[in-house]
């Protein structure tokens, strides 16, 4: 996993694609939110956001 992050950072640094960082961060946060909310009591409140 750390190699993947290092490779991604190297790609963004070499090609000046720093605008990809916020997009990747938002996608990771949404994915984590979906995974953690599936089996919890907070799920009905999260679904109202979308």
N, C-alpha and C positions, 0 to 999 in steps of 0.2 A: 504494500500500500504506500509506503514511503517512497519507493522508487517511482510509482505512478505520479505522485505529487511532485517529485523532483523533475521528472520528465515533462510534466505539464508546465511547470514553472519555467523550465529551460526553453520550451517551445514559445511561451508567451514573451519571454525576455528576448529571444533571438529574432522573433518576427514582429515585435512591438504590438502584440495583441493583448494589451493589458485590459481592454474593455471586456474580455471574456471572463475575468475574475468575478465580477459581481453576478454575472449570469450563472456561473457554476456554483457560487455560494448559495444563491436563491434556490436553485434546483436541489442542491444537497439538503438545505433546510426543509423544503417542502417534502422531499422523500423521507427524511427523518420524522417529520411531523405525521405523515401518513402511517409509517411503520409503528411508531409508538402509540398512536391513537386508536389503532384497530382493536386492541383488546382491553381498552381501559374505559372507565366510566366517563371520561372527558369527551368521548367520541361524538355524542350528540351536539355538544357545543362547538366542536371543531367543524362539523359538517355545515353548521349555520354560516360559517365564514365563507364557504364556497357556494 
